[in-house]
Amino acid sequence: MGLSTHVLDTMHGTPAAGMAVTLYTLAGDTPTLVKRFTLNDDGRNPDGPLYDNASLKAGTYRLSFDVADYFRAKGVDLPEPPFLNIVHLDFGIAHTDQHYHVPLLCSPWSYSTYRGS
């Protein structure tokens, strides 16, 4: 299936529908924009995988999640500057024949991730 992502809003106990996300490839510390997208009603990347296995390449990638703007849009009163603004997850892909699912669980004050299935 390639590469996909999913975000759960742990403050409200819901998928993070409407959160803005940006995908980059990384060469060293230099990011190259691949695409920007908005999570669907289930908190997932829309329109299928971000990369299918045929186009996925070994290397380092970054997903940037606009956490602060998402929570502001939900009516959460955040301090300025917010504790979490944009969460950047850098991760490596070694096996292009496998599925890499990168979930994020977040609140305005914390986040966690793992390699999902």
matplotlib code that plots the C-alpha trace (Angstrom):
import matplotlib.pyplot as plt

x = [0.0, 3.0, 2.8, -0.2, -1.0, -3.8, -4.3, -6.4, -7.3, -6.8, -8.3, -11.7, -11.5, -12.1, -10.3, -8.5, -10.6, -9.5, -6.0, -3.5, -0.5, 2.6, 4.8, 8.4, 11.4, 14.6, 18.1, 20.3, 18.6, 17.0, 13.3, 11.7, 7.9, 6.0, 2.4, 0.1, -3.3, -6.1, -7.1, -10.5, -13.5, -11.8, -8.5, -6.7, -4.9, -7.5, -7.5, -5.5, -1.9, 0.5, 2.8, 2.0, 4.6, 5.6, 6.5, 7.8, 11.6, 13.9, 15.0, 14.0, 10.6, 8.9, 5.3, 4.4, 1.1, -0.4, -1.6, -2.1, -4.2, -6.3, -7.0, -7.7, -10.3, -11.9, -12.3, -9.4, -7.9, -4.2, -1.5, 0.8, 3.0, 1.3, 3.1, 2.9, 2.5, 3.6, 4.7, 7.4, 7.9, 11.0, 11.1, 13.0, 11.7, 14.0, 11.7, 9.7, 7.7, 6.2, 3.4, 4.5, 1.6, 2.6, -0.2, -0.1, -2.0, -2.1, -3.5, -2.4, 0.1, 1.4, 1.8, 3.0, 3.6, 4.5, 4.8, 1.3, -0.1]
y = [0.0, 2.4, 5.4, 6.7, 8.7, 9.1, 11.6, 11.2, 14.2, 12.8, 16.0, 15.4, 11.7, 12.1, 11.8, 15.1, 15.9, 19.0, 19.1, 20.5, 18.2, 18.6, 15.8, 16.3, 14.2, 14.9, 15.0, 15.6, 18.5, 19.9, 19.2, 19.1, 19.6, 16.7, 17.7, 19.5, 18.0, 18.2, 15.1, 13.7, 13.1, 10.0, 11.9, 10.1, 11.3, 11.6, 9.9, 6.7, 6.3, 9.3, 7.0, 3.6, 0.9, 1.4, 5.1, 4.8, 5.2, 4.3, 7.4, 9.9, 11.7, 14.3, 14.7, 18.2, 18.4, 21.8, 21.0, 24.5, 25.8, 22.6, 23.1, 26.8, 25.9, 23.6, 26.5, 25.6, 28.7, 28.3, 30.4, 32.5, 31.0, 27.6, 24.8, 22.7, 24.5, 22.3, 18.8, 17.5, 13.7, 12.6, 8.9, 6.5, 4.1, 1.2, -1.4, -0.1, -3.3, -2.8, -0.5, 2.4, 3.9, 6.9, 7.8, 10.8, 11.0, 14.6, 17.2, 20.8, 19.6, 16.3, 13.8, 10.3, 8.3, 4.8, 2.7, 1.5, -1.3]
z = [0.0, 0.3, 2.6, 4.6, 7.7, 10.2, 13.0, 16.2, 18.4, 21.9, 23.5, 21.9, 21.3, 17.5, 14.2, 13.4, 10.4, 8.6, 9.9, 7.3, 6.6, 4.4, 3.1, 2.3, 1.1, 3.0, 1.5, 4.6, 6.4, 3.2, 2.8, -0.6, -0.8, -2.2, -1.4, 1.0, 1.9, 4.4, 6.4, 5.6, 8.0, 9.3, 10.0, 7.2, 4.1, 1.3, -2.1, -1.3, -0.3, -0.3, -2.3, -3.6, -3.5, -7.1, -6.6, -3.0, -2.7, 0.1, 2.0, 4.7, 4.7, 6.8, 7.7, 9.2, 11.0, 11.7, 15.2, 16.6, 13.7, 13.9, 17.6, 17.2, 14.5, 17.1, 19.4, 21.8, 23.5, 23.0, 24.5, 22.2, 21.2, 21.5, 23.2, 20.0, 16.7, 13.8, 14.6, 12.3, 12.1, 10.3, 9.4, 7.2, 4.6, 4.0, 2.4, -0.5, -0.8, 2.7, 3.9, 6.1, 8.1, 10.2, 12.7, 15.0, 18.3, 19.5, 21.9, 22.3, 24.9, 23.7, 20.8, 20.1, 16.9, 15.9, 12.7, 12.2, 10.0]

ax = plt.figure().add_subplot(projection="3d")
ax.plot(x, y, z, "-o")
ax.set_aspect("equal")
plt.show()
